[in-house]
Amino acid sequence: MQSEFLKFRYLTEQEFIMKKEIIQFVSQTCSSCVAQKKVLENIKNEFTDIEIQNVDIFSNYDLALKYNVKGAPTIVFLEDNRALKTHYGFQNENQVKEWITIFEW
């Protein structure tokens, strides 16, 4: 049986240019990343104008370094490919929505 985690679509650096997005940096061995994915899926249904993506920190090590990722999960809020805020560790739905509201997305 395929793991729920393995159903993520991983980005490459070339695909990493968007306007407003939330990027979750993940690891395939990270159980918190799977929980965070569910939170972000709920948010994606509510905020359809924000792109929410996943980046594997080991497959895209240079990109993780660029955004100062220290572990998984890490959520980076980007606007015009510029990091506005970075959160390390699991964030619940209310915490993520609070930052979306602060950025007036």
SEMILUM-108232 format. One record per residue (C-alpha): residue in three letters; y, z negated, x. Coordinates in steps of 0.25 Angstrom, whole numbers, padded with zeros to 4 digits, always signed. Layout:
% residues N
ALAYZX;...
END
This chain:
% residues 105
MET+0000+0000+0000;GLN+0014+0004+0006;SER+0023-0007+0008;GLU+0036-0008-0001;PHE+0044-0008+0012;LEU+0038+0005+0017;LYS+0045+0012+0005;PHE+0059+0011+0011;ARG+0066+0023+0015;TYR+0071+0021+0029;LEU+0084+0028+0034;THR+0086+0034+0047;GLU+0100+0034+0054;GLN+0103+0048+0050;GLU+0102+0044+0035;PHE+0110+0031+0037;ILE+0124+0037+0033;MET+0128+0033+0019;LYS+0141+0028+0012;LYS+0137+0014+0006;GLU+0123+0009+0009;ILE+0115-0003+0011;ILE+0105-0002+0022;GLN+0093-0011+0024;PHE+0088-0012+0038;VAL+0073-0016+0036;SER+0060-0018+0044;GLN+0046-0014+0039;THR+0041-0028+0041;CYS+0052-0035+0034;SER+0049-0041+0020;SER+0063-0045+0018;CYS+0067-0030+0019;VAL+0058-0027+0007;ALA+0064-0038-0001;GLN+0078-0033+0003;LYS+0074-0019-0001;LYS+0071-0023-0016;VAL+0085-0030-0016;LEU+0092-0017-0011;GLU+0084-0008-0021;ASN+0090-0017-0032;ILE+0104-0015-0027;LYS+0102+0000-0025;ASN+0099+0001-0040;GLU+0112-0006-0043;PHE+0121+0000-0032;THR+0117+0015-0032;ASP+0129+0020-0024;ILE+0124+0012-0012;GLU+0113+0017-0003;ILE+0103+0007+0001;GLN+0093+0011+0012;ASN+0083+0005+0022;VAL+0083+0006+0037;ASP+0071+0002+0045;ILE+0076-0006+0057;PHE+0065-0002+0066;SER+0065+0013+0063;ASN+0080+0014+0064;TYR+0083+0004+0075;ASP+0096+0010+0079;LEU+0102+0010+0065;ALA+0098-0005+0064;LEU+0105-0008+0077;LYS+0117+0000+0072;TYR+0118-0010+0060;ASN+0115-0022+0068;VAL+0102-0025+0060;LYS+0095-0038+0065;GLY+0083-0038+0056;ALA+0078-0034+0043;PRO+0082-0033+0032;THR+0097-0030+0036;ILE+0106-0024+0025;VAL+0118-0016+0030;PHE+0129-0012+0020;LEU+0135+0001+0025;GLU+0147+0009+0020;ASP+0150+0022+0027;ASN+0139+0019+0037;ARG+0146+0006+0041;ALA+0140-0008+0040;LEU+0148-0017+0030;LYS+0138-0028+0030;THR+0125-0032+0036;HIS+0115-0042+0030;TYR+0103-0047+0038;GLY+0091-0052+0030;PHE+0088-0051+0015;GLN+0099-0050+0005;ASN+0097-0052-0010;GLU+0103-0043-0020;ASN+0115-0051-0023;GLN+0119-0052-0008;VAL+0118-0037-0007;LYS+0126-0034-0020;GLU+0136-0044-0015;TRP+0139-0035-0002;ILE+0139-0022-0011;THR+0150-0029-0019;ILE+0158-0033-0007;PHE+0158-0019-0002;GLU+0162-0014-0016;TRP+0151-0004-0016;
END
